[in-house]
């Protein structure tokens, strides 16, 4: 950790720097490849919508609390899958509270529903009175999707207005929106490629990662604004100052993301491999992928894109030219020292220049700029003798010698 802390300090002070802005086309290419893969998976496999969006059958069986555990849920899942009903080959079985087990399947006919019910009762040993069945329609899921889209649209509008009002820069709003779209698209693509079921918990996770990604991006943009506050007095260009801001916040972004990803990753592992809980793993997958994508986009997409859009502004171009001129001057500090040909005598032995080679007398302002001190102006005429010559000039003695001869 000490080495990591030293690295963070060196990145913050600029002793070490990772060129995020200069290699922006590499990051763009990497993001394009990831997005294309996600779009391909979304188009070829599509999303596996849960029963809440497509409708289906839901069974609830009431059991003693000693039987309501993961082992019983696994047994019920295997019994329903082996019942011979093709549409129920992949049921969603979870525990609900301390006395119920919940089984969800796609829409079934009357006979198929009877077969599933018998399999549940035979496996759990419950009576018919302990089993209840509910048919779920797709209208509720469609209403959830509609309200989620409305919430997403309102969120994006508020994001644009907030960033524009806070930073006074519409290009920062555009860069932040592009980063958010990048994160959402990658998360949805991972869902399509992994085959995880899309449930209301997935929608909740997607809306949550928007806030996380925006938070990380705003932190980096705030440091960019601090480093580029006065373009005329900057000793570096806009792109270099923005790159310094990313390096200064890099360690903080990594630490924040790791702290957030560790518990979410643990929930994802437990939900997917231990408990098999549908809503738990769906929420954890959305959070895990979205947080990782948010860290990537805030560092590799949002800030390089901002610097790219700002590069066409006149003030930014002037700052870049001043920075390049300063770098050339610092690279060779002695480029203005006059050079003499070899064999030229040194010191007083150097031959006096001829009248043709004598340089013109520099003006007082130029002489001062060259570091030669102030230059007295030329006299307008001869100096006349002073009328005060020959007179006794007054003098002032110190107090201790006054009155003494």
C-alpha positions in Angstrom: 0.0 0.0 0.0 2.9 2.3 0.6 4.1 2.0 -3.0 0.5 2.6 -4.2 0.3 5.7 -2.0 3.6 7.0 -3.4 2.3 6.4 -6.9 -0.8 8.4 -6.1 1.2 11.3 -4.8 3.5 11.3 -7.9 0.4 11.2 -10.2 -1.1 14.1 -8.3 2.0 16.3 -8.4 2.7 15.5 -12.0 6.0 13.6 -11.4 4.5 10.7 -13.2 1.7 10.9 -15.7 -0.4 8.5 -17.8 -1.3 9.9 -21.2 -5.1 9.5 -21.2 -5.8 12.4 -23.5 -3.1 11.8 -26.0 -4.1 8.2 -26.5 -7.8 9.0 -26.8 -8.1 7.2 -30.2 -6.9 4.0 -28.6 -9.6 4.3 -25.9 -12.2 5.1 -28.5 -11.3 2.0 -30.5 -11.4 -0.2 -27.4 -14.8 1.2 -26.4 -16.1 0.7 -30.0 -15.0 -2.9 -30.0 -16.8 -3.5 -26.6 -19.9 -1.7 -27.8 -20.0 -3.7 -31.1 -19.8 -7.0 -29.2 -22.6 -5.9 -26.9 -24.8 -4.8 -29.7 -24.1 -8.0 -31.6 -25.1 -10.1 -28.5 -28.2 -7.9 -28.0 -29.2 -8.4 -31.6 -28.4 -12.1 -31.9 -29.5 -13.4 -28.5 -31.8 -10.7 -27.3 -32.9 -10.1 -23.7 -34.5 -12.8 -21.6 -37.4 -11.0 -20.0 -38.7 -12.3 -16.7 -42.2 -13.3 -15.8 -43.0 -9.8 -14.7 -42.6 -8.5 -18.3 -43.9 -11.4 -20.3 -46.5 -12.8 -17.9 -46.7 -16.4 -16.5 -47.7 -18.6 -13.6 -46.6 -18.1 -10.0 -46.9 -20.8 -7.4 -46.6 -20.3 -3.6 -46.3 -23.2 -1.3 -46.5 -22.7 2.5 -44.1 -24.9 4.5 -42.8 -25.1 8.0 -39.9 -22.7 8.6 -37.5 -25.6 8.9 -38.2 -26.6 5.3 -37.9 -23.1 3.8 -34.3 -23.2 2.9 -32.1 -23.3 -0.2 -32.0 -27.1 -0.3 -35.7 -27.4 -0.5 -35.8 -24.7 -3.2 -33.2 -26.6 -5.2 -35.2 -29.8 -4.9 -38.4 -28.1 -6.1 -36.5 -26.5 -9.0 -35.3 -29.9 -10.1 -38.7 -31.5 -9.8 -40.4 -28.8 -11.9 -37.7 -29.0 -14.5 -38.1 -32.8 -14.8 -41.9 -32.8 -14.8 -42.0 -33.1 -18.6 -43.5 -29.7 -19.3 -41.2 -28.0 -21.9 -42.2 -24.4 -21.0 -41.3 -25.1 -17.3 -37.8 -26.5 -18.0 -36.1 -23.4 -16.4 -38.3 -22.3 -13.5 -37.3 -19.5 -11.1 -37.5 -20.8 -7.5 -36.8 -18.6 -4.5 -37.7 -18.5 -0.8 -40.2 -15.9 0.2 -40.1 -15.0 3.9 -39.7 -17.7 6.4 -42.7 -19.9 5.5 -43.1 -19.8 1.7 -41.3 -21.0 -1.5 -42.0 -19.1 -4.7 -42.0 -20.8 -8.1 -42.4 -18.9 -11.3 -42.9 -20.4 -14.8 -43.9 -19.1 -18.3 -47.7 -19.2 -19.1 -49.0 -22.8 -18.9 -52.2 -24.5 -20.0 -54.6 -26.0 -17.5 -53.2 -29.6 -17.8 -49.6 -28.3 -17.6 -50.3 -26.3 -14.6 -51.8 -29.3 -12.9 -48.7 -31.3 -13.6 -46.5 -28.6 -12.1 -48.7 -28.4 -9.0 -48.5 -32.2 -8.4 -44.7 -32.1 -8.7 -44.4 -29.3 -6.2 -46.7 -31.1 -3.7 -45.0 -34.4 -4.1 -41.5 -32.9 -3.6 -42.4 -30.8 -0.5 -45.0 -33.1 1.1 -47.4 -30.2 1.5 -51.2 -30.5 1.1 -53.3 -28.9 -1.7 -54.5 -26.2 0.7 -50.9 -25.1 1.2 -50.4 -24.4 -2.6 -51.7 -21.3 -4.3 -51.4 -20.4 -8.0 -51.6 -16.9 -9.6 -51.6 -16.0 -13.3 -49.5 -12.9 -14.0 -50.2 -10.8 -17.0 -47.7 -8.8 -19.0 -49.4 -5.5 -18.4 -47.7 -5.0 -15.1 -44.3 -5.5 -16.6 -45.1 -3.2 -19.5 -46.1 -0.5 -17.0 -42.8 -0.9 -15.1 -40.9 -0.6 -18.4 -42.8 2.5 -19.4 -42.3 4.2 -16.0 -38.6 3.2 -16.1 -38.1 4.9 -19.5 -39.9 8.0 -18.3 -37.7 8.1 -15.2 -34.6 7.6 -17.4 -35.6 10.5 -19.7 -36.2 12.8 -16.7 -32.9 11.7 -15.2 -31.0 12.5 -18.4 -32.6 15.9 -18.7 -31.8 16.8 -15.1 -28.2 15.6 -15.6 -27.7 17.9 -18.6 -29.2 20.9 -16.8 -27.2 20.2 -13.6 -23.8 19.9 -15.3 -24.5 22.9 -17.5 -25.5 25.0 -14.5 -22.7 23.8 -12.3 -19.8 23.9 -14.8 -21.2 26.5 -17.2 -20.1 24.3 -20.0 -22.5 22.5 -22.3 -19.7 20.3 -23.7 -19.2 18.7 -20.3 -22.9 17.8 -20.4 -22.5 16.1 -23.8 -19.4 14.2 -22.6 -21.2 13.0 -19.5 -24.3 11.9 -21.4 -22.1 9.9 -23.9 -20.4 8.2 -20.9 -23.8 7.3 -19.4 -25.0 5.9 -22.7 -21.8 3.9 -23.0 -22.3 2.4 -19.5 -26.0 1.5 -20.0 -25.3 -0.1 -23.4 -22.5 -2.2 -22.1 -24.6 -3.4 -19.1 -27.5 -4.3 -21.3 -25.2 -6.1 -23.7 -23.6 -8.2 -20.9 -27.1 -9.2 -19.8 -27.9 -10.4 -23.3 -24.6 -12.3 -23.6 -24.8 -13.9 -20.2 -28.4 -15.0 -20.5 -29.5 -13.5 -17.2 -33.1 -12.8 -16.8 -34.3 -9.2 -17.0 -36.5 -8.4 -14.0 -37.6 -5.3 -12.1 -34.4 -5.7 -10.1 -32.5 -5.3 -13.3 -34.2 -2.0 -14.0 -33.4 -0.8 -10.5 -29.8 -1.7 -11.0 -29.6 0.2 -14.3 -31.0 3.3 -12.7 -28.6 3.0 -9.8 -25.5 2.8 -11.9 -26.4 6.0 -13.8 -26.0 7.9 -10.5 -22.7 6.1 -9.7 -21.2 6.8 -13.2 -22.3 10.4 -13.1 -20.8 10.9 -9.7 -17.4 9.7 -10.8 -17.5 11.8 -14.0 -18.5 15.0 -12.1 -15.5 14.5 -9.7 -13.1 14.3 -12.6 -14.7 17.3 -14.4 -14.5 19.4 -11.2 -10.7 18.8 -11.2 -10.5 19.7 -14.9 -12.3 23.0 -14.2 -9.9 23.7 -11.3 -6.8 23.1 -13.5 -8.1 25.1 -16.4 -9.6 28.1 -14.6 -7.3 30.7 -16.1 -6.3 29.8 -19.6 -4.3 33.0 -20.2 -2.1 32.4 -17.1 -1.7 28.6 -17.5 1.8 27.2 -18.1 0.3 24.2 -19.9 -2.3 23.6 -22.6 -5.9 22.5 -22.0 -5.3 18.9 -23.0 -2.3 18.6 -20.6 -4.2 20.2 -17.8 -7.2 17.9 -18.3 -4.8 14.9 -18.4 -3.3 16.1 -15.1 -6.8 16.2 -13.6 -7.5 12.6 -14.6 -4.2 11.5 -13.1 -4.9 13.4 -9.9 -8.3 11.7 -9.4 -7.2 8.3 -10.8 -6.2 6.7 -7.4 -9.4 8.1 -5.8 -11.6 6.7 -8.5 -9.9 3.3 -8.3 -10.2 3.1 -4.5 -13.9 4.2 -4.6 -14.7 1.7 -7.3 -12.9 -1.2 -5.6 -14.7 -0.5 -2.3 -18.0 -0.5 -4.1 -17.3 -3.5 -6.3 -16.1 -5.9 -3.6 -19.5 -6.2 -1.7 -21.4 -6.2 -5.0 -19.2 -8.9 -6.4 -19.8 -11.0 -3.2 -23.6 -10.5 -3.6 -23.3 -11.6 -7.2 -21.4 -14.7 -6.4 -23.7 -15.7 -3.6 -26.8 -15.0 -5.6 -25.7 -16.7 -8.8 -23.8 -19.7 -7.4 -25.0 -20.3 -3.9 -28.6 -19.2 -3.4 -29.7 -19.1 -7.0 -31.9 -16.1 -6.2 -33.2 -14.5 -9.3 -33.8 -10.9 -8.1 -30.6 -10.8 -6.0 -28.3 -11.9 -8.8 -30.0 -9.7 -11.4 -29.6 -6.6 -9.2 -25.9 -7.5 -8.4 -25.0 -8.2 -12.0 -26.4 -4.8 -13.2 -24.6 -3.0 -10.4 -21.2 -4.8 -10.9 -21.1 -4.3 -14.7 -22.4 -0.8 -14.5 -19.9 0.3 -11.8 -17.0 -1.1 -13.6 -18.1 0.5 -16.9 -18.6 3.8 -15.0 -15.0 3.8 -13.8 -13.8 3.1 -17.3 -16.0 5.7 -19.0 -15.1 8.5 -16.5 -11.4 8.1 -17.1 -11.1 6.9 -20.7 -14.2 8.3 -22.4 -15.7 11.4 -20.7 -12.5 13.5 -20.2 -10.7 12.6 -23.5 -14.0 13.4 -25.3 -14.3 16.7 -23.5 -10.7 17.7 -24.4 -11.4 16.6 -28.0 -14.4 18.9 -28.3 -12.6 21.8 -26.6 -9.6 21.6 -28.9 -11.4 23.7 -31.6 -11.9 26.8 -29.3 -9.8 29.8 -30.0 -8.8 30.3 -26.3 -7.8 26.7 -26.0 -5.7 26.8 -29.2 -3.9 29.9 -28.0 -3.1 28.3 -24.7 -1.7 25.2 -26.6 0.5 27.5 -28.7 1.8 29.3 -25.6 2.5 26.0 -23.9 4.4 24.6 -26.9 6.5 27.8 -27.2 7.3 27.6 -23.5 8.3 24.0 -23.9 10.7 24.8 -26.8 12.3 27.6 -24.8 12.7 25.3 -21.8 14.2 22.6 -23.9 17.1 24.8 -25.0 17.7 27.7 -22.6 20.8 28.9 -24.5 19.3 29.2 -27.9 19.6 33.0 -27.8 23.4 33.1 -26.8 25.5 34.4 -29.8 27.8 32.0 -31.4 31.3 32.9 -32.7 33.2 31.0 -35.3 36.2 28.8 -34.3 39.5 30.7 -34.1 37.9 34.0 -32.8 40.3 35.6 -30.3 39.0 35.8 -26.7 38.7 38.9 -24.5 40.6 42.1 -25.6 42.3 40.4 -28.5 39.0 40.2 -30.3 39.1 42.6 -33.3 37.0 45.7 -33.1 34.0 45.5 -35.4 33.9 47.8 -38.4 31.4 50.6 -38.9 29.3 48.4 -41.2 29.2 45.6 -38.6 28.4 48.0 -35.7 24.9 47.3 -34.5 22.5 50.2 -34.2 22.1 51.7 -30.7 19.2 49.9 -29.0 16.3 51.9 -27.8 16.0 52.4 -24.0 12.9 50.1 -23.9 14.7 47.3 -25.8 17.8 47.7 -23.7 15.8 47.3 -20.6 14.0 44.2 -22.0 17.4 42.7 -22.9 18.5 43.0 -19.2 21.1 45.8 -19.7 19.6 48.1 -17.2 18.3 51.6 -17.7 19.8 53.7 -20.5 20.3 57.5 -20.0 18.7 59.6 -22.8 20.9 61.5 -25.1 21.6 65.2 -24.1 19.8 68.0 -25.9 22.7 70.5 -25.6 25.9 71.4 -23.8 25.8 71.4 -20.0 26.0 75.0 -18.6 27.9 75.8 -15.4 25.7 75.9 -12.3 25.1 79.2 -10.5 25.6 77.5 -7.2 29.2 76.8 -7.9 31.5 78.4 -5.2 28.8 78.8 -2.6 29.0 77.1 0.7 26.5 74.3 0.7 24.4 73.7 3.8 25.2 70.7 5.8 23.4 69.0 8.7 25.4 67.6 11.6 24.2 64.8 13.8 22.6 65.9 17.1 25.5 64.7 19.2 27.9 67.1 17.4 25.7 70.1 17.1 27.3 73.2 18.9 30.8 71.8 18.7 33.6 73.4 16.7 
